[in-house]
Amino acid sequence: MSILIKPIITEKATNDSELFNRYAFVVDKKANKIEIKKAVETAYGVSISSVKTLNYPVQKNTKFTKKGLVTGTKGGYKKAIIQLAEGESIDFYNNL
């Protein structure tokens, strides 16, 4: 079981990484902050100063279409925001 699922590469996350040295990851829902910290340190070889986590719930939506009532769901996930120590950085694009 992998704790880190994928990095979040959006406009906001990229801006945070450039200005504040913060990186965002989608992580396993059952992982705690200590496990997330160890996983990022071993995967990228950096030292971490803080970890913040956010749980996003499952979202359900309903649309009225010509075919009638259509319902859908968007799965929930857990997001971790990693604050790296001063002078550290992660390069996501070097393996492309």
C-alpha positions in Angstrom: 0.0 0.0 0.0 1.4 3.3 -1.0 0.8 6.4 1.1 1.6 9.0 -1.6 -0.9 8.6 -4.5 0.1 11.6 -6.6 1.4 15.2 -6.4 -1.1 18.0 -7.0 0.1 20.2 -9.8 -2.3 23.1 -10.2 -1.8 26.9 -10.5 -2.3 27.4 -6.8 0.0 24.6 -5.8 2.7 25.7 -8.1 2.5 29.3 -6.8 2.7 28.0 -3.2 5.8 25.9 -4.1 7.6 28.9 -5.7 6.7 31.4 -3.0 6.4 29.5 0.3 8.2 26.2 -0.4 4.9 24.2 0.1 4.0 21.1 -1.9 0.6 19.3 -2.1 -0.1 15.6 -2.5 -3.1 13.3 -2.7 -2.5 10.7 0.0 -4.1 7.6 1.4 -7.2 8.3 3.5 -6.0 6.3 6.4 -2.5 7.8 6.6 -1.6 10.1 9.5 0.8 13.1 9.5 3.8 11.1 10.7 3.4 8.4 8.0 3.0 11.1 5.3 6.2 12.9 6.6 8.3 9.7 6.5 6.9 8.8 3.0 7.8 12.1 1.5 11.2 12.2 3.1 12.1 8.8 1.8 10.6 9.3 -1.7 12.2 12.7 -2.4 15.1 12.9 0.1 14.1 16.2 1.7 13.6 17.4 5.2 10.1 18.6 6.2 9.1 21.2 8.8 5.3 20.7 8.9 2.5 18.7 7.4 -1.1 19.9 7.1 -3.9 17.5 6.0 -7.4 18.1 4.6 -10.2 15.6 4.1 -12.5 16.1 1.2 -15.9 14.3 1.4 -17.7 12.5 -1.4 -19.7 14.9 -3.4 -23.1 14.0 -5.0 -24.7 16.0 -7.8 -28.0 15.8 -9.6 -28.7 17.1 -13.1 -32.0 17.5 -14.9 -31.6 16.4 -18.6 -33.7 15.3 -21.5 -33.3 11.7 -20.4 -34.6 12.6 -16.9 -32.8 12.9 -13.6 -29.1 12.0 -13.8 -27.1 11.5 -10.6 -23.4 11.3 -10.2 -20.7 11.1 -7.5 -17.2 12.5 -7.1 -15.0 10.4 -4.8 -13.6 11.8 -1.6 -9.8 12.1 -1.0 -7.3 13.3 1.5 -4.8 16.1 0.6 -1.6 16.8 2.4 0.3 20.1 2.2 4.0 19.7 3.0 6.1 22.6 4.2 9.8 21.9 3.4 12.7 23.2 5.4 14.6 26.3 4.3 16.7 25.6 1.2 15.0 22.4 0.2 13.0 21.8 -3.0 11.3 19.0 -4.9 11.5 18.8 -8.7 8.5 17.0 -10.2 9.5 17.5 -13.8 13.0 16.0 -14.0 11.7 12.4 -14.8 9.6 13.4 -17.8 
